[in-house]
Amino acid sequence: MDYCVSDIHGYYELFCRLLDKIRFGGGDKLYVLGDVIDKGPDSIRLAKLLFSMSNVYCIAGNHEYDFLKYYRAMMRQTEDYDWVLEKLRGYFIDGKLLDWETVDKFDLLPFYIETNEFIGVHAGVPFRDGMLLPPEDARPERLVYDRVFKESNVLPKGEKCILYGHTPVRYLTGKDKILLYPRVGTAKDSQNIADYCKVHLDTGVALSGVLGCFAVNNCQCFYVNER
């Protein structure tokens, strides 16, 4: 089974409970669509876990992008790498766990991922007249910061479903549940991802205590709650 999750934000224990709930195993894949870090207490612990799993695929969100901007600013100031690492460790609650290997893995994160079924991005993809533009041509800032794509009237017409997070769904619906946008004329509660033009994944874990993920193969949603 293939799964997608976004905006885990350092909630390591809750994420592990989610893996248990979906019975995630070696034959499964998990796509993490940005914002692994910040807000929660265990950003680096979580990142190290994700980076160590061969069947987990991560992309950058705006929080990783902001961290990398901070990192590059530090590197421009000095050649004292020990000083830089100490400054970077101060960026996180659990920063004592940060090492250069993990920094390098953050630095290598792509800004989107594309499979046969979907395009995964943190915030949104560029579009014109409802048609998607190639994400590889977009500036990283568009892919990680976009606040337009979340709007309910933005319904991309491309063949692939777009999976994204970035903005807590509660700001649109008042609920902390993954939001699916079916294509016109499709059956209600379809289990085929091709019947959806986009899926909004951010359950706002730092606000709600709810972390959700989406099963690509049958369009089921799974949730765990820390409260």
C-alpha positions as CSV (number, residue, x, y, z in Angstrom):
1,M,0.0,0.0,0.0
2,D,1.2,3.5,-0.8
3,Y,0.4,6.3,1.8
4,C,0.9,10.1,1.9
5,V,1.2,12.3,4.9
6,S,2.1,16.0,5.3
7,D,2.9,18.4,8.1
8,I,4.0,16.0,10.9
9,H,5.9,18.9,12.5
10,G,8.1,17.0,15.0
11,Y,5.3,14.9,16.5
12,Y,7.4,11.7,16.6
13,E,5.3,9.7,19.0
14,L,2.1,10.5,17.2
15,F,3.7,9.6,13.9
16,C,4.8,6.2,15.3
17,R,1.3,5.5,16.4
18,L,0.1,6.3,12.9
19,L,2.5,3.8,11.4
20,D,1.2,1.2,13.8
21,K,-2.4,2.0,12.9
22,I,-1.8,1.5,9.2
23,R,0.4,-1.5,9.9
24,F,3.2,0.0,7.8
25,G,5.6,-2.6,6.6
26,G,8.4,-3.3,4.2
27,G,6.1,-3.8,1.3
28,D,4.5,-0.4,1.7
29,K,5.6,3.1,0.7
30,L,5.1,6.4,2.5
31,Y,5.4,9.8,0.9
32,V,6.0,12.7,3.3
33,L,5.1,16.0,1.7
34,G,7.1,18.4,3.7
35,D,7.1,20.1,7.1
36,V,8.6,17.3,9.1
37,I,10.2,19.8,11.4
38,D,9.2,22.7,13.9
39,K,6.3,23.2,16.3
40,G,6.5,19.7,17.9
41,P,9.2,18.6,20.3
42,D,11.0,16.0,18.2
43,S,11.9,17.4,14.8
44,I,15.4,15.9,14.4
45,R,14.4,12.6,16.0
46,L,11.6,12.3,13.5
47,A,13.7,13.4,10.6
48,K,16.4,10.8,11.4
49,L,13.7,8.1,11.6
50,L,12.3,9.1,8.2
51,F,15.7,9.4,6.5
52,S,16.7,6.0,7.8
53,M,13.6,4.2,6.2
54,S,14.2,2.9,2.7
55,N,10.5,2.9,1.8
56,V,9.9,6.5,2.9
57,Y,10.2,9.4,0.5
58,C,10.4,13.0,1.8
59,I,10.2,16.3,0.1
60,A,10.8,19.8,1.4
61,G,8.1,22.0,2.9
62,N,8.3,25.7,3.8
63,H,9.8,24.8,7.2
64,E,12.6,22.8,5.7
65,Y,13.1,25.6,3.2
66,D,13.4,28.2,5.9
67,F,15.8,26.1,7.9
68,L,18.0,25.7,4.8
69,K,18.0,29.5,4.2
70,Y,19.2,29.9,7.8
71,Y,21.8,27.2,7.3
72,R,23.2,28.9,4.1
73,A,23.3,32.2,5.8
74,M,25.4,30.7,8.6
75,M,27.8,29.2,6.1
76,R,28.3,32.6,4.4
77,Q,29.4,34.1,7.7
78,T,32.2,31.7,8.7
79,E,34.4,28.7,7.8
80,D,34.1,27.5,11.4
81,Y,31.8,24.5,10.8
82,D,31.7,23.6,14.5
83,W,30.2,27.0,15.2
84,V,27.7,26.6,12.3
85,L,26.5,23.2,13.6
86,E,26.0,24.6,17.1
87,K,23.9,27.5,15.7
88,L,21.9,25.0,13.7
89,R,21.3,22.8,16.8
90,G,19.9,25.9,18.5
91,Y,17.2,26.0,15.8
92,F,15.4,23.0,17.2
93,I,14.0,21.8,20.5
94,D,15.9,18.5,20.2
95,G,18.8,20.1,18.3
96,K,21.4,18.2,20.2
97,L,20.6,15.3,17.9
98,L,21.5,17.2,14.8
99,D,24.6,16.1,12.9
100,W,26.0,17.0,9.5
101,E,24.7,13.9,7.9
102,T,21.1,15.0,8.7
103,V,21.8,18.6,7.6
104,D,23.0,17.2,4.2
105,K,19.9,15.1,3.9
106,F,17.7,18.1,4.4
107,D,19.8,19.9,1.8
108,L,19.1,17.2,-0.8
109,L,15.3,17.1,-0.4
110,P,13.4,17.5,-3.6
111,F,10.5,20.0,-3.8
112,Y,8.0,17.6,-5.4
113,I,7.5,14.0,-6.2
114,E,5.6,12.4,-9.1
115,T,4.3,8.9,-9.5
116,N,2.0,7.3,-12.0
117,E,-1.0,8.2,-9.9
118,F,-0.2,11.6,-8.3
119,I,2.0,14.6,-7.9
120,G,3.0,15.3,-4.3
121,V,3.9,18.8,-3.3
122,H,3.9,20.7,-0.1
123,A,1.8,23.8,-0.9
124,G,0.7,23.8,-4.5
125,V,1.7,23.6,-8.1
126,P,1.5,26.4,-10.7
127,F,-1.5,26.4,-13.0
128,R,-3.0,28.5,-15.8
129,D,-6.7,28.5,-16.8
130,G,-7.1,25.4,-14.6
131,M,-4.3,23.5,-16.3
132,L,-1.3,22.4,-14.4
133,L,2.1,23.8,-15.4
134,P,5.2,21.5,-15.1
135,P,6.3,21.5,-11.5
136,E,9.9,21.1,-12.6
137,D,9.7,24.6,-14.1
138,A,8.3,26.2,-10.9
139,R,10.4,28.2,-8.4
140,P,10.8,26.3,-5.1
141,E,9.1,29.2,-3.3
142,R,5.9,28.5,-5.3
143,L,6.0,24.9,-4.4
144,V,6.5,25.4,-0.6
145,Y,4.7,28.7,0.2
146,D,1.7,28.8,-2.2
147,R,-1.6,29.8,-0.5
148,V,-3.7,30.0,-3.6
149,F,-3.8,26.3,-4.5
150,K,-5.8,25.4,-1.3
151,E,-8.8,27.4,-2.4
152,S,-11.9,25.3,-3.1
153,N,-12.4,26.9,-6.5
154,V,-8.9,25.9,-7.7
155,L,-9.7,22.5,-9.3
156,P,-6.8,21.4,-11.6
157,K,-7.7,19.7,-14.8
158,G,-4.6,17.6,-15.2
159,E,-4.7,13.8,-15.4
160,K,-2.9,13.2,-12.1
161,C,-4.3,14.0,-8.6
162,I,-2.3,16.6,-6.6
163,L,-1.6,15.8,-3.0
164,Y,-0.5,18.7,-0.8
165,G,-0.6,20.1,2.8
166,H,0.7,23.4,4.1
167,T,-2.5,25.0,5.4
168,P,-4.5,23.2,8.1
169,V,-7.8,22.0,6.6
170,R,-9.7,23.4,9.6
171,Y,-9.2,26.9,8.2
172,L,-11.4,25.8,5.2
173,T,-13.9,23.4,6.7
174,G,-13.7,23.8,10.5
175,K,-12.8,20.1,10.7
176,D,-9.5,18.3,11.2
177,K,-10.0,15.8,8.4
178,I,-8.3,15.2,5.1
179,L,-10.2,17.0,2.3
180,L,-10.8,15.2,-1.1
181,Y,-11.9,17.1,-4.2
182,P,-13.7,14.7,-6.6
183,R,-13.8,15.4,-10.3
184,V,-17.1,16.4,-11.9
185,G,-19.3,13.3,-12.5
186,T,-17.4,10.9,-10.4
187,A,-19.0,8.5,-7.9
188,K,-19.3,9.7,-4.3
189,D,-16.6,8.2,-2.0
190,S,-14.7,6.7,-5.0
191,Q,-11.8,4.5,-4.1
192,N,-9.9,5.4,-7.3
193,I,-7.5,8.3,-6.9
194,A,-8.0,9.2,-10.6
195,D,-11.5,10.4,-9.6
196,Y,-10.0,13.2,-7.5
197,C,-8.3,16.3,-8.8
198,K,-6.6,17.2,-5.4
199,V,-6.4,16.0,-1.8
200,H,-5.6,18.4,1.0
201,L,-3.7,16.5,3.7
202,D,-2.7,19.0,6.5
203,T,-4.8,18.1,9.6
204,G,-3.1,20.8,11.6
205,V,-1.5,18.5,14.2
206,A,0.0,21.4,16.3
207,L,-3.5,22.9,16.6
208,S,-5.7,19.8,16.7
209,G,-3.5,17.0,18.0
210,V,-4.7,15.0,15.0
211,L,-2.4,13.5,12.4
212,G,-3.9,11.9,9.3
213,C,-2.6,10.0,6.3
214,F,-4.1,9.0,3.0
215,A,-3.9,5.6,1.3
216,V,-3.3,6.2,-2.4
217,N,-4.5,2.7,-3.5
218,N,-8.0,2.9,-2.1
219,C,-8.4,6.6,-1.0
220,Q,-9.0,5.7,2.7
221,C,-8.0,8.2,5.4
222,F,-6.5,7.2,8.7
223,Y,-6.1,9.3,11.8
224,V,-4.5,9.3,15.3
225,N,-5.2,11.8,18.0
226,E,-2.9,12.7,20.9
227,R,-5.8,13.7,23.1
